[in-house]
Amino acid sequence: MAEAIKIDNLDPEFKDEVLDKVPDANFDFCLTCGTCTGGCPASEQLDMDPRKLIRMLNLGMDEEVKKSDWKWVCSMCARCVLACPMKINIPALIFNLRASVPREKRPKGILGSCDQHIRTGSAMGAAKEDFEFTVLDVAEEIRDEQPEFSGLEVTVDRVGANMVLNQNSREPVTEPEEMGPLWKILHKVGADWTYPSVMWAGENYCMFLADLEGWKYIIEEFVHHIDNNLKSPYVVNTE
Amino acid sequence: MITIIELYAQWIREGKLKVNSDWNKDLGAKFTVQDPCNIGRKSGSNKIVDDLRFVIKTVVGEENFIDTVPNRDNNYCCGGGGGALQAGFPDQRRAYGKTKFNQIMATGATYVIAPCHNCHGQIEDIGHHYGADYHVVHLWTIIALAMDMLAETERTYLGPDLAEVGL
């Protein structure tokens, strides 16, 4: 039998802590209707669901809320917010729950990808030299082997290009040929584009890790490079 | 900041990207799509995912596109997002992905276009895990195939029905 919750012993500190950071999170507005839970693919995993999480938070069951690994199963897809009649920002709660775990105790896979990105410019740990070598090499192969594309141009850090493209690091690292079709499309339309060498990868695992500083560092380095060095007006997200 | 999907749509509308679905008229390969949460629901509008549908219908033929239900801003996350692919909870991730898997199976499509790398990885994984034989492809692969410029080395993700098309 389930144990009764003794409310008198609880104090919802964590809720106030999150509300300080996310003032529009509206946890107190929860009507317990369960619309969030009905449409959430993560419901029932690890004996948790969005409605239950909000109830526990509002009751002050801080310890249990923080202890649950559900924050790593939820993908922060925001379908709950779209459905919620009171627009409660559940993903913001998840982000803050992730951030409440000491950084070194967060999932190794996500942590490793975030650290690699900060260190090398991509979650898969490919440094800018490796990235540049790979894309130029694949482009040369296409020029050599596909006569229709003998004039294919692929550049890294070309100053003044109209568009700067990011690229998920899985392509250059694990399936470099997959970049070919994209480049050929760009070639056919006569796009004026380049890749950046700094923070060139499209992913950002520091965001998933809830490492605000790391997340910000990656974005700021990228923006700084585009604005000050490449001076390109557009950034194109390729996924 | 703009997505490549919006640019594909713009270039098709402007006539710069000359592409059509003639290649698939007789073949009739069926496609569905995964709406990445970040460019759908989390972008605050359906503009990008509507462009995505416009591009796909142009390159595979309207009659060969079968949408998921629900879709666009109400679409289900595949379960690979938010770092889930590397979070260390594979059983829960796959249980999460069962919703997406069922949704894809209900379309009857042979190909799932996944314009996000996390979605691509997760949808392939749940396909293998739950025993489906759909193929997960990048959007650029299908555009290049329709433009008759997809090299032999760029066909990793195509199934046997399309592996030789245009070679």
Interface residues (C-beta under 8 A of the other chain):
Chain A: P41 A42 Q45 L46 D69 W72 V73 C74 S75 M76 C77 A78 R79 L82 I94 P107 K108 G109 I110 G112 S113 I142 E145 Q146 E148 F149 L165 N168 R170 E171 E175 E177 E178 G180 P181 L182 K184 I185 K188 V189 G190 A191 G202 E203 Y205 F208 L209 Y234 V235 V236 N237 T238 E239
Chain B: M1 I2 T3 I4 L7 Y8 W11 K16 L17 K18 P36 C37 R41 K42 D73 N74 Y76 C77 G79 G80 G81 G82 G83 A84 L85 Q86 A87 G88 F89 Q92 R93 A95 Y96 G97 K98 T99 K100 P115 C116 H117 N118 G121 H138 W140 T141 I143 A144 M147 M149 L150 A151 T153 E154 T156
